[in-house]
Amino acid sequence: MYKHLYDCFAHWYHGGMIYFYSDPHFNDANVKAMRKNYIGDEEQVRRIRSKVGKNDTLIILGDVGDKEFLKKIRGYKVLILGNHDAGASIYKDYVDEVYEGVLMISDKIILSHEPVDFSYALNIHGHCHAVPYSDSMHLNMCAEAINYYPVSIKEIIESGALKKIPSIHRETIDEATERKKKRLRGREV
């Protein structure tokens, strides 16, 4: 378990694991045509189910497509709306939680559909089809970029991806300490 999740997200563990996946675009003919390594909707569901069990949480980082496919996926489901998703109320019977926009789940992890730039957090996102938009501050979870298998938070942590991310709390404290030192030095003159 990643102990640094903010308390309001701790319930995502349910005794299992947290997984990330984005852009399944279930039953979306336009996306099927553009994907070079398209595997089919049922195969996507099979690969997701091969990793995500009933006690796990699957965080879908947008662009679901046909929401009926969500019924075939086990576990607690969290959706961050993408640019192709129709609105939060549409998904209330298919997922357990829905968010719009950027979601900061810990002092070092930000979730979003489209990539965003922050100097203090790892952005786990989707949206970038077949583009390896991953660097030290971004991880692309778009289905085809991860070979259609969800990626666990454990895999991300064990890869060392969070080691290079400064804590926003530490950064804020250090900046405040430096400002105070400057003020004190100004008084000594």
Contacts in CASP RR format, 6 or more apart in sequence:
PFRMAT RR
TARGET T0000
AUTHOR 0000-0000-0000
METHOD contacts of the structure
MODEL  1
MYKHLYDCFAHWYHGGMIYFYSDPHFNDANVKAMRKNYIGDEEQVRRIRS
KVGKNDTLIILGDVGDKEFLKKIRGYKVLILGNHDAGASIYKDYVDEVYE
GVLMISDKIILSHEPVDFSYALNIHGHCHAVPYSDSMHLNMCAEAINYYP
VSIKEIIESGALKKIPSIHRETIDEATERKKKRLRGREV
1 13 0 8 1.000
2 18 0 8 1.000
2 106 0 8 1.000
2 153 0 8 1.000
2 154 0 8 1.000
2 157 0 8 1.000
4 106 0 8 1.000
4 107 0 8 1.000
4 108 0 8 1.000
5 12 0 8 1.000
5 105 0 8 1.000
5 106 0 8 1.000
6 104 0 8 1.000
6 105 0 8 1.000
6 106 0 8 1.000
9 105 0 8 1.000
9 106 0 8 1.000
12 18 0 8 1.000
12 57 0 8 1.000
12 59 0 8 1.000
12 76 0 8 1.000
12 78 0 8 1.000
13 57 0 8 1.000
14 55 0 8 1.000
14 56 0 8 1.000
14 57 0 8 1.000
14 75 0 8 1.000
14 76 0 8 1.000
15 55 0 8 1.000
16 53 0 8 1.000
16 55 0 8 1.000
16 56 0 8 1.000
16 57 0 8 1.000
17 56 0 8 1.000
17 57 0 8 1.000
17 152 0 8 1.000
17 153 0 8 1.000
17 154 0 8 1.000
18 56 0 8 1.000
18 57 0 8 1.000
18 59 0 8 1.000
18 152 0 8 1.000
18 153 0 8 1.000
19 51 0 8 1.000
19 52 0 8 1.000
19 56 0 8 1.000
19 57 0 8 1.000
19 58 0 8 1.000
19 59 0 8 1.000
19 150 0 8 1.000
19 151 0 8 1.000
19 152 0 8 1.000
19 153 0 8 1.000
20 58 0 8 1.000
20 59 0 8 1.000
20 61 0 8 1.000
20 111 0 8 1.000
20 124 0 8 1.000
20 139 0 8 1.000
20 141 0 8 1.000
20 150 0 8 1.000
20 151 0 8 1.000
20 152 0 8 1.000
20 153 0 8 1.000
20 156 0 8 1.000
21 48 0 8 1.000
21 58 0 8 1.000
21 59 0 8 1.000
21 60 0 8 1.000
21 61 0 8 1.000
21 141 0 8 1.000
21 143 0 8 1.000
21 146 0 8 1.000
21 150 0 8 1.000
21 151 0 8 1.000
22 60 0 8 1.000
22 61 0 8 1.000
22 62 0 8 1.000
22 63 0 8 1.000
22 113 0 8 1.000
22 125 0 8 1.000
22 126 0 8 1.000
22 127 0 8 1.000
22 140 0 8 1.000
22 141 0 8 1.000
22 142 0 8 1.000
22 143 0 8 1.000
23 31 0 8 1.000
23 61 0 8 1.000
23 62 0 8 1.000
23 63 0 8 1.000
23 126 0 8 1.000
23 127 0 8 1.000
23 129 0 8 1.000
23 142 0 8 1.000
23 143 0 8 1.000
23 144 0 8 1.000
24 41 0 8 1.000
24 44 0 8 1.000
24 60 0 8 1.000
24 63 0 8 1.000
24 64 0 8 1.000
24 65 0 8 1.000
24 69 0 8 1.000
24 143 0 8 1.000
25 31 0 8 1.000
25 32 0 8 1.000
25 63 0 8 1.000
25 64 0 8 1.000
25 65 0 8 1.000
25 84 0 8 1.000
25 143 0 8 1.000
26 41 0 8 1.000
26 44 0 8 1.000
26 64 0 8 1.000
26 65 0 8 1.000
26 66 0 8 1.000
26 67 0 8 1.000
26 68 0 8 1.000
26 69 0 8 1.000
27 41 0 8 1.000
27 65 0 8 1.000
27 66 0 8 1.000
27 69 0 8 1.000
28 65 0 8 1.000
28 66 0 8 1.000
28 84 0 8 1.000
31 129 0 8 1.000
32 38 0 8 1.000
32 40 0 8 1.000
34 129 0 8 1.000
35 129 0 8 1.000
35 130 0 8 1.000
35 144 0 8 1.000
36 130 0 8 1.000
36 144 0 8 1.000
37 130 0 8 1.000
37 144 0 8 1.000
37 147 0 8 1.000
38 144 0 8 1.000
39 47 0 8 1.000
39 148 0 8 1.000
41 66 0 8 1.000
41 69 0 8 1.000
43 148 0 8 1.000
44 69 0 8 1.000
44 143 0 8 1.000
44 148 0 8 1.000
45 69 0 8 1.000
45 72 0 8 1.000
45 73 0 8 1.000
47 148 0 8 1.000
47 149 0 8 1.000
47 150 0 8 1.000
48 58 0 8 1.000
48 73 0 8 1.000
48 148 0 8 1.000
48 149 0 8 1.000
48 150 0 8 1.000
49 72 0 8 1.000
49 73 0 8 1.000
49 74 0 8 1.000
50 149 0 8 1.000
51 149 0 8 1.000
51 150 0 8 1.000
51 152 0 8 1.000
52 58 0 8 1.000
52 73 0 8 1.000
52 74 0 8 1.000
52 75 0 8 1.000
52 150 0 8 1.000
53 74 0 8 1.000
53 75 0 8 1.000
54 74 0 8 1.000
54 75 0 8 1.000
55 75 0 8 1.000
56 74 0 8 1.000
56 75 0 8 1.000
56 76 0 8 1.000
57 75 0 8 1.000
57 76 0 8 1.000
57 77 0 8 1.000
57 78 0 8 1.000
58 73 0 8 1.000
58 75 0 8 1.000
58 76 0 8 1.000
58 77 0 8 1.000
58 78 0 8 1.000
58 150 0 8 1.000
59 78 0 8 1.000
59 79 0 8 1.000
59 80 0 8 1.000
59 111 0 8 1.000
60 77 0 8 1.000
60 78 0 8 1.000
60 79 0 8 1.000
60 80 0 8 1.000
60 95 0 8 1.000
61 80 0 8 1.000
61 82 0 8 1.000
61 111 0 8 1.000
61 112 0 8 1.000
61 113 0 8 1.000
61 124 0 8 1.000
61 125 0 8 1.000
61 126 0 8 1.000
61 127 0 8 1.000
61 141 0 8 1.000
62 79 0 8 1.000
62 80 0 8 1.000
62 81 0 8 1.000
62 82 0 8 1.000
62 84 0 8 1.000
62 85 0 8 1.000
62 113 0 8 1.000
62 126 0 8 1.000
62 127 0 8 1.000
63 82 0 8 1.000
63 83 0 8 1.000
63 84 0 8 1.000
63 85 0 8 1.000
63 113 0 8 1.000
63 126 0 8 1.000
63 127 0 8 1.000
64 70 0 8 1.000
64 79 0 8 1.000
64 84 0 8 1.000
64 85 0 8 1.000
64 91 0 8 1.000
65 84 0 8 1.000
65 85 0 8 1.000
67 90 0 8 1.000
67 91 0 8 1.000
67 94 0 8 1.000
68 94 0 8 1.000
70 77 0 8 1.000
70 91 0 8 1.000
70 94 0 8 1.000
70 95 0 8 1.000
71 94 0 8 1.000
76 96 0 8 1.000
77 94 0 8 1.000
77 95 0 8 1.000
77 96 0 8 1.000
77 97 0 8 1.000
78 95 0 8 1.000
78 96 0 8 1.000
78 97 0 8 1.000
78 98 0 8 1.000
78 99 0 8 1.000
79 85 0 8 1.000
79 91 0 8 1.000
79 95 0 8 1.000
79 97 0 8 1.000
79 98 0 8 1.000
79 99 0 8 1.000
80 99 0 8 1.000
80 100 0 8 1.000
80 101 0 8 1.000
80 103 0 8 1.000
80 111 0 8 1.000
80 112 0 8 1.000
80 113 0 8 1.000
81 87 0 8 1.000
81 88 0 8 1.000
81 98 0 8 1.000
81 99 0 8 1.000
81 100 0 8 1.000
81 101 0 8 1.000
81 113 0 8 1.000
82 113 0 8 1.000
82 114 0 8 1.000
82 127 0 8 1.000
83 113 0 8 1.000
83 114 0 8 1.000
83 127 0 8 1.000
85 91 0 8 1.000
87 98 0 8 1.000
87 100 0 8 1.000
88 98 0 8 1.000
88 100 0 8 1.000
91 98 0 8 1.000
92 98 0 8 1.000
99 111 0 8 1.000
101 112 0 8 1.000
101 113 0 8 1.000
102 110 0 8 1.000
102 111 0 8 1.000
102 112 0 8 1.000
102 116 0 8 1.000
103 110 0 8 1.000
103 111 0 8 1.000
103 112 0 8 1.000
104 110 0 8 1.000
104 111 0 8 1.000
104 121 0 8 1.000
105 111 0 8 1.000
107 121 0 8 1.000
107 167 0 8 1.000
107 168 0 8 1.000
107 169 0 8 1.000
108 120 0 8 1.000
108 121 0 8 1.000
108 122 0 8 1.000
108 162 0 8 1.000
108 165 0 8 1.000
108 167 0 8 1.000
108 168 0 8 1.000
109 121 0 8 1.000
109 122 0 8 1.000
109 124 0 8 1.000
109 162 0 8 1.000
110 116 0 8 1.000
110 118 0 8 1.000
110 121 0 8 1.000
110 122 0 8 1.000
110 123 0 8 1.000
110 124 0 8 1.000
111 123 0 8 1.000
111 124 0 8 1.000
111 125 0 8 1.000
112 123 0 8 1.000
112 124 0 8 1.000
112 125 0 8 1.000
112 126 0 8 1.000
113 125 0 8 1.000
113 126 0 8 1.000
113 127 0 8 1.000
114 125 0 8 1.000
114 126 0 8 1.000
114 127 0 8 1.000
115 123 0 8 1.000
115 125 0 8 1.000
115 126 0 8 1.000
115 127 0 8 1.000
115 128 0 8 1.000
115 133 0 8 1.000
115 138 0 8 1.000
115 140 0 8 1.000
116 123 0 8 1.000
116 125 0 8 1.000
117 123 0 8 1.000
117 137 0 8 1.000
118 137 0 8 1.000
119 137 0 8 1.000
119 166 0 8 1.000
120 165 0 8 1.000
120 166 0 8 1.000
120 167 0 8 1.000
120 168 0 8 1.000
120 171 0 8 1.000
121 137 0 8 1.000
121 165 0 8 1.000
121 168 0 8 1.000
122 137 0 8 1.000
122 138 0 8 1.000
122 139 0 8 1.000
122 156 0 8 1.000
122 161 0 8 1.000
122 162 0 8 1.000
122 165 0 8 1.000
123 137 0 8 1.000
123 138 0 8 1.000
123 139 0 8 1.000
124 138 0 8 1.000
124 139 0 8 1.000
124 141 0 8 1.000
124 156 0 8 1.000
125 133 0 8 1.000
125 138 0 8 1.000
125 139 0 8 1.000
125 140 0 8 1.000
125 141 0 8 1.000
126 140 0 8 1.000
126 141 0 8 1.000
126 142 0 8 1.000
126 145 0 8 1.000
127 140 0 8 1.000
127 142 0 8 1.000
128 140 0 8 1.000
128 142 0 8 1.000
128 145 0 8 1.000
129 142 0 8 1.000
129 144 0 8 1.000
129 145 0 8 1.000
130 142 0 8 1.000
130 144 0 8 1.000
130 145 0 8 1.000
131 140 0 8 1.000
131 142 0 8 1.000
131 145 0 8 1.000
132 140 0 8 1.000
132 145 0 8 1.000
133 140 0 8 1.000
133 145 0 8 1.000
134 140 0 8 1.000
134 145 0 8 1.000
136 161 0 8 1.000
136 164 0 8 1.000
137 165 0 8 1.000
139 151 0 8 1.000
139 156 0 8 1.000
139 161 0 8 1.000
140 146 0 8 1.000
141 150 0 8 1.000
141 151 0 8 1.000
156 162 0 8 1.000
END
